[in-house]
Amino acid sequence: MANQVKAYVCSNCGAALNLNKAAGNRVECSYCGTVNQLENMVKNNEILAKDNINSGVNLYASMSLRHKKVLDIIASEQASPLDVYQRATIVKEEHICVPMFLFMASGTGTYSYEIGYQRERQKIQGDSIVTERYTEWSPVSSAVSCSETYFVCGNKDLKGVVDQFPDLMTVSDLIDIEDLELPADVQMNKFNYPQATAFENDVKPRAEALLKANAENSIRNQNTRNGHISSNVRIDTVQRVYLTLYRITVQYGEKLMTVWLDYKGRYSRYDQTFVDPMRKSQIDAQNAVINSIKPKGKGLWIALIIVSVILILICLCLNGALKLLALLPVAGIVFPIIKMVNNNKDYNAKISAEREKLEEILKPFTMATRAFIEKQVALNGIYQSVTGDATAFDIKSYGDVND
């Protein structure tokens, strides 16, 4: 649960300051208009009395990049309502500080396996001596080790979100806690996921998997079987740091979409997209038609070719003029090939025709997306100032935007 931040009041009239629209550490009083200079609230009650936090990361993503990421998500949904660009509104942006454990952990392991060596031996077979090849298996063991850093979310309520992001933080991005500069309305969250649990459930399995991968990589070009690794993973050091995320809320009608964005704006995750049920039904139905089209009789024709080849080979083994009988099964090769070529043409033609129908269904939204990008007018809501900024509209066409 987010920590309750103390109330901030206007230095002139004493009215409560609205920090939701704070720009850095300057907040204008909505009552008297006085611009208040706040000591950067990243300290946020001395960072919850520091909670033993010693470093963290700032928020770096520009507003243009944040707008672009939201636009990417909307454009990725082919079944979006055709008026989504006109009606979707970015209603809120929150800045979330997530407590993280930074484990420096080392692991050692013993990898036991059997390695196969190719051998030859002589044996008597009837009246002769023959050479027999065989595999001789010998038990072997080798030592492996690893040393890595692991970031693990320290808040169980946010862990499900953080775990969706790949390699979210790097040690080189960490800044001393006293030097962090975050927005005044940052929401701090406390540790409530035990360190011991984080090690057992998150760090240890990853370290053991790395040890196993190292072991298997060391013998990848050898013939082995029955591999087994016994490992030991230990904590060298552990620190407590802060991860910062953007949580952006987008509204379309009565529906809300929550977008999580990492501190650099590289990765995004979202809970749902805006969907027009009728358009989705049309798209799904057309995709079902496309998937139902299959090539005809290919297996049967291949079987006929194989039988014909066998018959030709048999006829060629006959004596004299009987070899001419090999010409008869030739038709069993030529005819199936012609049929397969024609069937493949029919299949490609049907697939092409149905895909063109799908493109016609998708075309209105494609055109709406193109028109919106060309106008470069921002989505409704709090990112209006990016209007005219080409980088805020440099989006992907379609596809998965969960980078």
MOJOUR-V997240 format. One record per residue. N is the residue number from 1. SS is DSSP state (H for helix, E for strand, L for the rest). Layout:
n = (N & N)
ss = (SS & SS)
//
This chain:
n = (1 & 2 & 3 & 4 & 5 & 6 & 7 & 8 & 9 & 10 & 11 & 12 & 13 & 14 & 15 & 16 & 17 & 18 & 19 & 20 & 21 & 22 & 23 & 24 & 25 & 26 & 27 & 28 & 29 & 30 & 31 & 32 & 33 & 34 & 35 & 36 & 37 & 38 & 39 & 40 & 41 & 42 & 43 & 44 & 45 & 46 & 47 & 48 & 49 & 50 & 51 & 52 & 53 & 54 & 55 & 56 & 57 & 58 & 59 & 60 & 61 & 62 & 63 & 64 & 65 & 66 & 67 & 68 & 69 & 70 & 71 & 72 & 73 & 74 & 75 & 76 & 77 & 78 & 79 & 80 & 81 & 82 & 83 & 84 & 85 & 86 & 87 & 88 & 89 & 90 & 91 & 92 & 93 & 94 & 95 & 96 & 97 & 98 & 99 & 100 & 101 & 102 & 103 & 104 & 105 & 106 & 107 & 108 & 109 & 110 & 111 & 112 & 113 & 114 & 115 & 116 & 117 & 118 & 119 & 120 & 121 & 122 & 123 & 124 & 125 & 126 & 127 & 128 & 129 & 130 & 131 & 132 & 133 & 134 & 135 & 136 & 137 & 138 & 139 & 140 & 141 & 142 & 143 & 144 & 145 & 146 & 147 & 148 & 149 & 150 & 151 & 152 & 153 & 154 & 155 & 156 & 157 & 158 & 159 & 160 & 161 & 162 & 163 & 164 & 165 & 166 & 167 & 168 & 169 & 170 & 171 & 172 & 173 & 174 & 175 & 176 & 177 & 178 & 179 & 180 & 181 & 182 & 183 & 184 & 185 & 186 & 187 & 188 & 189 & 190 & 191 & 192 & 193 & 194 & 195 & 196 & 197 & 198 & 199 & 200 & 201 & 202 & 203 & 204 & 205 & 206 & 207 & 208 & 209 & 210 & 211 & 212 & 213 & 214 & 215 & 216 & 217 & 218 & 219 & 220 & 221 & 222 & 223 & 224 & 225 & 226 & 227 & 228 & 229 & 230 & 231 & 232 & 233 & 234 & 235 & 236 & 237 & 238 & 239 & 240 & 241 & 242 & 243 & 244 & 245 & 246 & 247 & 248 & 249 & 250 & 251 & 252 & 253 & 254 & 255 & 256 & 257 & 258 & 259 & 260 & 261 & 262 & 263 & 264 & 265 & 266 & 267 & 268 & 269 & 270 & 271 & 272 & 273 & 274 & 275 & 276 & 277 & 278 & 279 & 280 & 281 & 282 & 283 & 284 & 285 & 286 & 287 & 288 & 289 & 290 & 291 & 292 & 293 & 294 & 295 & 296 & 297 & 298 & 299 & 300 & 301 & 302 & 303 & 304 & 305 & 306 & 307 & 308 & 309 & 310 & 311 & 312 & 313 & 314 & 315 & 316 & 317 & 318 & 319 & 320 & 321 & 322 & 323 & 324 & 325 & 326 & 327 & 328 & 329 & 330 & 331 & 332 & 333 & 334 & 335 & 336 & 337 & 338 & 339 & 340 & 341 & 342 & 343 & 344 & 345 & 346 & 347 & 348 & 349 & 350 & 351 & 352 & 353 & 354 & 355 & 356 & 357 & 358 & 359 & 360 & 361 & 362 & 363 & 364 & 365 & 366 & 367 & 368 & 369 & 370 & 371 & 372 & 373 & 374 & 375 & 376 & 377 & 378 & 379 & 380 & 381 & 382 & 383 & 384 & 385 & 386 & 387 & 388 & 389 & 390 & 391 & 392 & 393 & 394 & 395 & 396 & 397 & 398 & 399 & 400 & 401 & 402 & 403)
ss = (L & E & L & L & L & L & L & L & E & L & L & L & L & L & L & E & L & L & H & H & H & L & E & L & L & E & E & E & L & L & L & L & L & L & E & E & E & L & L & L & H & H & H & H & H & H & H & H & H & H & H & H & E & E & E & E & L & L & L & L & L & L & H & H & H & H & H & H & H & H & H & H & H & H & H & H & L & L & L & L & L & L & L & H & H & H & H & L & E & E & E & E & E & E & E & E & E & E & E & E & E & E & E & E & E & E & E & E & E & E & E & E & E & E & E & E & E & E & E & E & E & E & E & E & E & L & L & E & E & E & E & E & E & E & E & E & E & E & E & E & E & E & E & E & E & E & E & E & E & E & E & E & E & L & L & L & L & L & H & H & H & H & L & L & L & L & L & L & L & L & H & H & H & L & E & E & H & H & H & L & L & L & L & L & L & L & E & E & E & L & L & L & L & L & H & H & H & H & H & H & H & H & H & H & H & H & H & H & H & H & H & H & H & H & H & H & H & H & L & L & L & L & L & E & E & E & E & E & E & E & E & E & E & E & E & E & E & E & E & E & E & E & E & E & E & E & E & E & E & E & E & E & L & L & E & E & E & E & E & E & E & E & L & L & L & L & L & E & E & E & L & L & L & L & L & L & H & H & H & H & H & H & H & H & H & H & H & H & H & H & H & H & L & L & L & L & L & H & H & H & H & H & H & H & H & H & H & H & H & H & H & H & H & H & H & H & L & L & L & H & H & H & H & H & H & H & H & H & H & H & H & H & H & H & H & H & H & H & H & H & H & H & H & H & H & H & H & H & H & H & H & H & H & H & H & H & H & H & H & H & H & H & H & H & H & H & H & H & H & H & H & H & H & H & H & L & L & L & L & E & E & L & L & H & H & H & L & L & L & H & H & H & H & L & L & L & L & L & L & L & L & L & L)
//
